[in-house]
Amino acid sequence: MQVRTSRALGWPVARPQFDRQMPLHRETRIVPYTAEQMYAVVAAVDRYPEFLPWCSKLIIREREKEGDVEYVTAEMFVSYLALHERYTSRVRLDFSALIIEARHVEGPFRKLDTRWRFVPLARGSEVHFLIDFAFSNPVLSAVAGAAFGLVAARMQQAFITRADALYREARVASSSS
């Protein structure tokens, strides 16, 4: 099987046979905000508790730069009803390519990888979002898999709603000129 990888972190795009039953969600949306504005919303990792569903707390553990690329190690606390978990991820912020990638480091997941790519358009931008996950516990993974698509779509919508809150007035002002 031929496997293509992301240049940045070497993540497999195609998954091995044993892993194909695990959830993978891809979504592309056209939004009325610039690619740079959408990048800024997603890159503001420390602001996630303000708007991201189920994110109750976030701690930045480390920030470092390698050339134009910034790496952030963040610990996120997730709360939903009686469920309280935390996990750590390493986020790669590449503004020049308008790509943000995050990879699971520690927590209840065997894998939790996300990728955002922002494509400028004449008016607004195209936002590509991919999330690929598997819990370490196969029973929890099966239960979570049933609602995974809805949860992933709600998370992506939270970022767009955040952009609305931050940039709506600028969008209205620029469209009326």
Protein Blocks (a to p, Z undefined) as FASTA:
>chain_A
ZZdddfklopafbdcfklmmpccdddddddfbdfklmmmmmmmmmlmmmmpghiabdcdf
bdcdehjbccddddddddehjbccdddddddddfknopacdddfbdjbfbdcdddddddd
fehcddddddddddfblmlmmmmmmmmmmmmmmmmmmmmmmmmmmmmmmmmmmmmZZ
